[in-house]
Amino acid sequence: MTARLVDIAAHAGVSEATVSRVLNGKPGVAAATREAVLAALDVLGYERPVRLRRRSAGLIGLITPELDNPIFPAFAQVIAQALTRQGYTPVLATQTPGGSTEDELTEMLVDRGVSGIIFVSGLHADTTADMTRYAALRGQDVPFVLVNGFSPEVAAPFVSTDDRAAMRLAVTHLTSLGHTRIGLAVGPKRFVPVVRKIEGFRLGLLERLGLSDEESEDLIQHSLYTLEGGQAAATTLINRGCTAIVCASDMMALGAVRAARDVGLSVPRDISVVGFDDSPLIAFTDPPLTTIRQPVQAMGQAAVRALLEEIGGTPAPHGEFAFMPELVVRGSTGSGIKGRG
């Protein structure tokens, strides 16, 4: 327990003696301090003493796509921690290729009596999907919040990254480095974030380079949100003379770096690459990736707050909360003045 006391005290910003008083149920500790110590216990993975355990406020479902893309575990971690601090038990349900569908996972969670559900990058982001499934869920009195992807047909709180602003940030950065032939590697056309990224990309090219939508058409390449998808899209864009490529995910950006190297180009000397997400560990790639950071912490906490307001009977506005992304400049972008060597 001595080692634990040190860790808990450091995390909560209190003395070991204070931690000891809380754990032993002694008086003389402020309520806020006591909560900080208990939160530190939860975050560090220590079990609370039986007398200090809160009765669970209920189960909350969290449905994400496959966890191969590190941005989804990042969202899951933030959301799960925020729920745990509020006394809820998160239940993670993951869609895997060939596995359970979103509808099947939703039904499973509802059958288990969850108090609410948070959907991350689900069918709500697919413009071809039937949105009546969410009306049916609301008809069952199950509150829910949707992350990244918006539909005006769905009455619920949405939490999103501003994809249009993200692309304008990337284009501004690359044109300031002298690039005039910039490509965009994105996912399938049917997804709301893809539509918005294209809008922001085209607007950036118009503002910075005076290019019309028609002129920017062959600078946009659709593919899969995978390393291989990014490699395929980047290969096409390189063949079309692009000296810089903006990618819709960090995984695609790593594929773009591979595509450049496959044809003997150096990143960033010959070609610049920008990712999207700022996934964990992406700062340690070779070269470290310049990327657009999704504010995962703020978005995850906002999603939890909105859901708990729904559960508590004081619903958050049914509309979209758009969070501003941030450009993180690292080593994969460089001057476009000289062109390729």
C-alpha positions in Angstrom: 0.0 0.0 0.0 3.0 2.4 0.6 3.7 2.5 -3.2 0.1 3.0 -3.9 -0.2 5.9 -1.5 2.7 7.7 -3.3 1.1 7.1 -6.7 -2.4 8.1 -5.6 -1.2 11.2 -3.7 0.9 12.4 -6.7 -2.1 11.9 -9.1 -4.6 13.7 -6.8 -2.1 16.4 -5.8 -2.5 15.8 -2.1 -0.3 14.4 0.7 0.0 10.7 1.5 -1.5 11.4 4.9 -4.6 12.8 3.2 -4.9 9.7 1.0 -4.6 7.5 4.1 -7.4 9.5 5.8 -9.7 9.1 2.8 -9.0 5.3 2.4 -9.6 4.7 6.1 -12.8 6.8 6.2 -11.4 9.4 8.7 -13.0 12.8 9.0 -11.4 16.2 8.3 -11.1 15.9 4.5 -12.9 18.3 2.2 -15.4 16.8 -0.1 -13.6 18.0 -3.3 -10.3 16.5 -2.0 -12.0 13.2 -1.1 -13.4 13.1 -4.7 -10.0 13.8 -6.2 -8.5 10.9 -4.2 -11.3 8.5 -5.3 -10.9 9.6 -8.9 -7.2 9.0 -8.7 -7.9 5.5 -7.4 -10.2 4.8 -10.4 -7.8 6.3 -13.0 -4.8 4.4 -11.7 -6.8 1.1 -11.7 -6.8 0.5 -7.9 -10.0 -1.0 -6.4 -11.8 1.2 -3.9 -12.1 -0.2 -0.4 -15.6 -1.8 -0.2 -17.0 0.9 2.1 -16.0 3.6 -0.5 -17.4 2.0 -3.6 -20.2 3.8 -5.2 -23.2 1.9 -6.3 -23.1 1.8 -10.1 -25.3 4.5 -11.6 -25.8 2.1 -14.5 -24.3 0.8 -17.8 -23.5 3.0 -20.7 -22.9 1.5 -24.1 -20.1 2.8 -26.3 -20.1 1.6 -29.9 -17.0 2.2 -32.0 -15.6 0.9 -35.4 -12.8 -1.6 -35.3 -9.9 -0.7 -33.0 -7.1 -1.0 -35.7 -7.2 2.7 -36.2 -5.7 4.2 -33.0 -8.0 7.2 -32.9 -10.9 4.9 -31.9 -9.2 3.5 -28.8 -8.2 7.0 -27.9 -11.9 8.1 -28.0 -12.9 5.0 -26.1 -10.4 5.7 -23.3 -11.4 9.3 -22.8 -15.2 8.4 -22.8 -14.8 5.4 -20.6 -12.8 7.4 -18.0 -15.3 10.2 -18.0 -18.2 7.8 -17.5 -16.3 5.9 -14.7 -15.7 9.2 -12.8 -19.5 9.8 -12.9 -20.2 6.4 -11.4 -21.3 4.7 -14.7 -19.9 1.4 -16.1 -18.9 1.7 -19.7 -19.6 -1.3 -22.0 -17.4 -1.2 -25.1 -19.0 -2.8 -28.2 -16.7 -2.9 -31.3 -17.7 -3.4 -34.9 -15.3 -5.7 -36.7 -15.3 -6.8 -40.3 -17.6 -9.8 -40.6 -18.7 -9.4 -37.0 -21.8 -7.8 -35.3 -23.4 -4.9 -37.0 -24.2 -1.6 -35.3 -27.9 -2.6 -35.1 -27.0 -5.9 -33.5 -24.7 -4.3 -31.0 -27.3 -1.7 -30.2 -30.0 -4.4 -29.6 -27.6 -6.3 -27.4 -26.9 -3.2 -25.3 -30.6 -2.3 -25.0 -31.4 -5.8 -23.9 -28.9 -5.4 -21.1 -30.6 -2.3 -19.9 -28.0 0.3 -20.6 -28.9 3.8 -19.5 -27.7 5.3 -22.7 -25.4 4.8 -25.8 -22.6 6.8 -27.3 -21.9 6.1 -31.0 -18.5 7.0 -32.5 -18.3 7.2 -36.3 -21.3 5.0 -36.7 -24.0 4.8 -39.4 -25.1 8.3 -38.5 -22.0 9.4 -40.5 -23.1 7.5 -43.6 -25.3 9.6 -45.9 -26.8 6.4 -47.5 -27.8 4.8 -44.2 -31.4 4.7 -42.9 -31.6 7.2 -40.0 -35.0 5.8 -38.8 -33.0 3.3 -36.6 -32.1 6.2 -34.3 -35.8 7.3 -34.1 -36.6 3.8 -33.1 -34.0 3.9 -30.4 -35.4 7.1 -29.0 -38.8 5.5 -29.1 -37.4 2.9 -26.7 -36.5 5.8 -24.3 -32.7 5.1 -24.7 -30.8 8.4 -24.7 -27.8 8.6 -27.1 -25.1 10.9 -28.4 -23.3 10.7 -31.8 -19.7 11.5 -32.4 -18.2 12.6 -35.8 -20.9 12.6 -38.4 -24.1 14.6 -38.5 -27.6 14.1 -39.9 -30.4 16.7 -39.5 -32.8 13.8 -39.6 -31.7 12.6 -36.1 -32.9 14.3 -33.0 -29.9 14.0 -30.7 -26.7 15.8 -29.6 -23.8 15.5 -32.1 -20.2 16.1 -31.3 -17.8 16.6 -34.2 -14.5 17.9 -35.3 -14.8 20.8 -37.8 -13.6 19.0 -40.9 -13.9 22.0 -43.2 -11.7 24.1 -40.9 -9.2 21.2 -40.7 -8.7 21.1 -44.4 -8.3 24.8 -44.7 -5.6 24.7 -42.0 -3.8 22.0 -43.9 -4.0 23.9 -47.3 -2.9 27.2 -45.7 0.1 25.4 -44.1 1.2 23.8 -47.4 0.7 26.8 -49.6 2.7 28.9 -47.1 5.5 26.5 -47.8 5.2 27.1 -51.5 3.2 24.1 -52.6 0.8 24.8 -55.5 -0.1 21.2 -56.5 -1.8 19.7 -53.4 -3.7 16.5 -53.3 -6.4 15.1 -50.9 -6.6 11.4 -50.0 -10.0 10.7 -48.4 -12.4 7.9 -47.6 -15.5 6.9 -49.5 -17.8 9.6 -50.8 -20.8 8.6 -48.7 -19.5 9.7 -45.3 -20.4 13.1 -43.9 -16.8 13.9 -42.7 -15.5 13.1 -46.2 -18.0 15.5 -47.8 -17.0 18.2 -45.4 -13.3 17.6 -45.8 -13.7 18.0 -49.6 -15.7 21.2 -49.1 -13.0 22.6 -46.8 -10.2 21.5 -49.1 -11.8 23.1 -52.2 -12.4 26.3 -50.3 -8.8 26.3 -49.2 -7.6 25.9 -52.7 -9.9 28.6 -54.0 -8.8 31.0 -51.2 -5.1 30.3 -51.4 -4.5 29.3 -55.1 -7.6 30.6 -56.9 -8.5 27.1 -58.1 -12.1 26.4 -59.1 -14.0 23.2 -58.1 -13.4 21.8 -61.6 -9.7 22.5 -61.4 -9.4 20.8 -58.0 -11.4 17.7 -59.1 -8.4 15.6 -60.1 -6.6 16.5 -56.9 -9.1 14.5 -54.8 -8.7 10.7 -54.5 -11.1 8.4 -52.6 -9.9 5.3 -51.0 -10.1 3.3 -47.7 -9.2 4.6 -44.3 -6.2 2.3 -44.0 -2.5 2.3 -44.6 -3.0 0.5 -47.9 -5.8 2.8 -48.9 -3.6 5.8 -48.3 -0.8 4.2 -50.3 -3.1 3.6 -53.2 -4.6 7.1 -53.2 -1.2 8.8 -52.8 0.3 6.8 -55.6 -2.4 8.2 -57.9 -1.9 11.7 -56.6 1.9 11.5 -57.0 1.4 10.4 -60.6 -0.8 13.5 -61.1 2.1 15.7 -60.1 1.2 16.6 -56.5 4.1 17.8 -54.3 2.0 17.7 -51.2 -0.8 15.3 -50.0 -3.4 15.9 -47.2 -4.8 12.7 -45.8 -8.1 12.1 -44.0 -6.4 9.9 -41.3 -3.0 9.3 -39.9 -3.1 5.7 -41.1 -3.7 6.9 -44.7 -0.8 9.4 -44.2 1.6 6.6 -43.3 0.5 4.9 -46.5 1.2 8.0 -48.4 4.8 8.1 -47.0 5.2 4.5 -48.1 3.9 5.4 -51.6 6.4 8.2 -51.9 9.3 6.0 -50.9 8.2 3.3 -53.3 8.8 5.6 -56.2 12.1 7.0 -54.8 10.8 10.2 -53.2 11.9 11.5 -49.9 9.4 13.0 -47.3 9.5 15.9 -46.8 12.3 16.9 -49.3 10.4 15.8 -52.4 6.9 15.6 -51.2 5.0 16.7 -48.1 2.4 14.7 -46.2 -0.2 15.9 -43.7 -2.3 13.4 -41.6 -5.5 13.8 -39.6 -6.3 12.8 -36.0 -2.9 13.1 -34.2 -3.3 9.5 -33.1 -1.2 8.2 -30.2 2.4 7.5 -31.2 2.1 9.3 -34.5 4.7 11.9 -33.3 7.3 9.0 -33.3 7.0 7.9 -36.9 9.7 8.4 -39.5 9.5 11.3 -40.2 7.3 12.5 -37.3 4.0 13.3 -38.9 2.6 16.8 -39.4 -1.1 16.3 -38.7 -4.5 17.9 -37.8 -5.2 17.1 -34.2 -8.8 16.1 -33.3 -9.5 17.5 -29.7 -10.3 14.0 -28.5 -10.3 14.8 -24.8 -12.7 17.8 -25.1 -14.9 15.9 -27.6 -15.1 12.8 -25.4 -15.9 14.7 -22.3 -18.6 16.8 -24.1 -20.2 13.6 -25.4 -20.4 12.2 -21.9 -21.8 15.5 -20.5 -24.5 15.6 -23.2 -25.5 12.0 -22.6 -25.7 12.5 -18.8 -27.9 15.6 -19.3 -30.1 13.5 -21.6 -30.3 10.7 -18.9 -30.9 13.3 -16.2 -33.9 14.8 -18.0 -32.4 18.1 -19.0 -31.5 17.4 -22.6 -28.6 19.1 -24.4 -29.7 20.9 -27.6 -30.4 18.5 -30.4 -27.8 19.8 -32.9 -24.1 19.7 -33.5 -21.3 20.8 -31.2 -18.3 21.4 -33.6 -14.8 21.4 -32.1 -11.9 23.3 -33.7 -9.0 21.1 -34.8 -5.4 22.1 -34.4 -2.5 22.0 -36.9 0.5 20.1 -35.4 3.6 20.8 -37.5 6.3 18.1 -37.3 8.7 16.7 -39.8 6.7 15.4 -42.8 6.1 18.8 -44.4 8.7 21.0 -46.0 9.3 23.6 -48.7 7.5 23.2 -52.0 9.5 25.9 -53.8 12.1 23.7 -55.3 9.8 21.0 -56.4 11.1 17.5 -56.6 14.8 16.7 -56.9 
